[in-house]
Amino acid sequence: MSEKQEIIKQMLELQRQFIEIEQAGKFSAEDYYDPDGDSELAKQKRTYEELATRLVDMAHAEKGSHR
């Protein structure tokens, strides 16, 4: 599996986990929007953002463009 595919797979898993948290009624806006929070939700959001940034950077490198 390519690195891009692995990143996308991880992102989809994080989305699935977020949906489970939200549907279970465990969503907390305070946890979600706390950039330095230690909650699982805050950690998932940071991880997702890091993966998304890597994916965008890879796409730009692939096309020879810049952000």
N, C-alpha and C positions, 0 to 999 in steps of 0.2 A: 504494500500500500504506500502511495506517495505521501510526502509530508503534508501536502495540501489536503489530501483525503483524510489523513489522520486528524488534522486540526478540525476539519468539518465534522468528523465523527464525534470528536470531543465536544464541539459546540452543540451539536444536536443532543448529546447526552445531558449537557448542562441545561438545555431548554426543557428536556423531558423532566429533569429533576425539579426545575423551577415550577413547571405546571403542576407537578404532584404537590409541592409545598403550597402553592396558591389554592388548589382545589381542596386540600385538606384543611384550609382555613388557618394555616400557620404563617401566612404572609404578614410581614411587619414593614411598613414603609420606613420606619426609623432604622431598621436593620439594613434594608435595601439601599437606602440613600446615605448611609454612614460610610464614607470612603475609607476610614481607618478601622472600621468595626471588625470584631472578632467572630461575629455570628457566621453560621454556615452560609446564609444568604448573601452577606456582604462578601465573603470569600469567593462564592460562586460568581458573583457579578464581576469582581476584579479579574478572576480567571477568564471569564468569557470576554471581557474587554481586551485583555492581553492577547488572547487567541485571535480575536477579530482584527486587532492591529497587525499581528504577524501575517494574517491571511491577506490583508490589504497590501502590506509591504511586499509580500511575495508576488502578488498580482502586478504591482507596479514594476517590480524588478523584471518580471517575465515579459512585460510589454515595453520595457525601457523608458517608462514615464516616471515622473516624480510627484510626490505628494505636496 
